[in-house]
Amino acid sequence: MTAIPLGVPRRLVECTVDGEEARVPEGATVLDACRAAGKDVPTLCHGDTLTPKNACRVCVVEVEGSRTLVPACSRTAEPGMKVRTDTARARHSRKVVLELLASATDLSTTPRAAQWIEEYGARPGRFGPDAARVEEPPRIDNDLYVRDYAKCILCYQCVDACGEQWQNTFAISVAGRGFDARIAVEHDAPLPDSACVYCGNCIEVCPTGALSFRSEFEMRAAGTWDEARQSETTTVCAYCGVGCNLTLHVQDNEIVKVTSPHDNPVTHGHLCIKGRFGYQHVQNRDRPGRMGTWDE
């Protein structure tokens, strides 16, 4: 994509999506055009803060003149492009992809996965009980977050967030090849023995819950996690003067996790260990030595 000088307005690209006109800025993707036209195209591996890897292939659409289906998340929208999102060919491809993913991995904490499986008539069970699955117990080796690779779909978002696109720590990579490929830290060591700096940016981008706050993991295991009862409040981190925005997720008057708005011009979803995990001092209100206790 050609760089556009600062101060120069981006031209609009006009195309059609399912017969409806869509206008998006130059350099935008087909997925952006679909959303501008109000079309709900499913996607799992796409993140709005990372360069797309088009790994999951759930977002494929038909483009007039293209021999193959096109990944909407990475294909650039072009003037006059004619896109069709709901053809039999595209729906069948999404159905098969969802069946393969759901038969191999646990999508129980993937937002909207159950809805899409029902919408596209996917039947993961048709591969039978002998279908190869990622069977691995959750890795709980630190106090901050849990790695549950049985839910990993190898979308590479955590690798990019830990690498050159966000953190530049490079603690996470892909180990193995083919069917043996998996996400791992160096030498597949426990997380405290790796180069991880616990920024939690990999959790921010994980689309399936394979990486999650330990607080969320434990609440889900206890059956107390309920997003319907959670409120979200965006505030400014008080640890330093950068001005990072924090979104506090609160359930039953307790902070259960912290995220960051992706559209914030300061952070773009990025946080450090203090901003993302350093909230316990707010709610440990009755510890010995503190001045009084919280009284509603």
Secondary structure, 3 states (H helix, E strand, C coil): CCCCCCCCCCCEEEEEECCEEEEEECCCEHHHHHHHCCCCCCCCCCCCCCCCCCCCCCCEEEECCCCCCEECCCCECCCCCEEECCCHHHHHHHHHHHHHHHHHCCCCCCCCHHHHHHHCCCCHHHHCCCCCCCCCCCECCCCCEEECHHHCCCCCHHHHHHCCCCCCCCCEEEECCHHHCEEEEHHHCCHHHCCCCCCCHHHHHCCCCCEEEHHHHHHHHHCCCCHHHCEEEEEECCCCCCCCEEEEEEECCEEEEEECCCCCCCCCCCCCHHHHHCCHHHHCCCCCCCCCCCCC
